[in-house]
């Protein structure tokens, strides 16, 4: 059998000797070693190793220290799939000195979008949710990252703690974490900061036009750093940085940020390097977690509190202000928010259905409605001596528009509430609507959810205003 040996730039063969034998080492275009397995098998194995295949790579199956498959459980604590052109400010806090960020649904979050080379400038994004660390429950940070950073620039991506968030300072003695670091020498290195002491691994060079999958697993006494080629599944780099025997514990911080940062150092870089980030996720491994699917969605902020695409409040609830009186209509929405505060001028009873709220479900999400609460109260003037103001409520699901006549809504009755005869100003309805659904009600992406009001009985009184609130409970999926 023959082996064709390539010569490197020094005309030396890429062969390594080991006890009189030679073996071939694979490298990528940047000179980084490639591995088909994570580690060599023991010379005298005491049983059969179990292997699995990912892409064209065969790796031994990892187990935890108690022998369980790794990971048996995976709880998502933080995730941003980087969708649309608006940074999710409900998930990220931006700390910047001159530099800016932007977002694109394809290329991801861009740090140093302003493309500046000014010294001592930077931008950092830190998760608003601080991620808890638990014993024997490793944290895994994963991100898909592309970097064009050059010498005299520094980048950080991973799990990091700063007592005072900064876009420009060097790593301080109070900082902690496990993260990838684009050093000011232009290489990517794993970094393990134990109680203020930063340990760096071996630097590698990556192609600046490619995205790479970066993984950090922070365990009780070590941090494992892996860089993957997503086209082949090959491990470009795997390094483990360990807690020193003399150290009392891995980190002083009990909670960490999912952290991204680019900064220019005290010397100007030759070009305005940038960092692109996609699909950031932090998981807790090995923790027995029986959380329901809807609870997991709520943990990621996908509730009816704010929009999953615009990241703004969905309910109508302005600060210290009453809503404008509704123009009640059967064919158009009085309000386009997902519930909130409402009011209308008291009117005579009829069987007309009004679309009090008509909310368009943001694509690509569907809305799973778990419950609804509706309250009403009397303002402006006492309720008429006869009859009582009686309101029937309903939901219209999956409408083509807010038009209740032609929208094709699937309707669901919620019940009636009333304000008694001669009720004084400020009197509330005595039977508010509060419904919880055992089976969630589904509204599909792009359809219109209608909150339907029918005034069954009442007296048209110009000075009397009926006010109320609608609070809709659910999650986006």
ABEGO torsion letter per residue (X at the ends): XBBBBBBBAAGBBBBBBBGGBBBBBBBBAAGBBBBABABBBBABBAEBBBBBBBEABBBBBBBBAAGBBOBABBBBABBBAGBEABBBAAABBBBBBGBBBBBBAAAEBBBGAAGBABBGBEBBBBBABBBBBBBGBBBBBBBBBBBABBBGBBBBBEBBBBABBBAABBBBAABBEBBBBBBAAGBBBBBBBBGGBBBBBBBBBBBAABBBBBBBBBBAABBBBBBBBAAAGBBABBBBBBBBAABABABABABBBBBBBBBBBABBBABBBBBBBBGBBBBBBGBBBABBAAAAAAAAGBBAABBAAAGBBABBBBBGBBBBBBBBBAABBABABBEEBBBBBBBBBBABBBBABBBBBBOABBBBBABBBBBBBBBGBBBBAOBBBBBBBBBBBGBABABAAAAGBBBBBAEBBBBBBGBBBGBBBABBBBBBBABBBBBBBGBBBBBBBBBABEBBBAABBBBBBBBBBEBBX
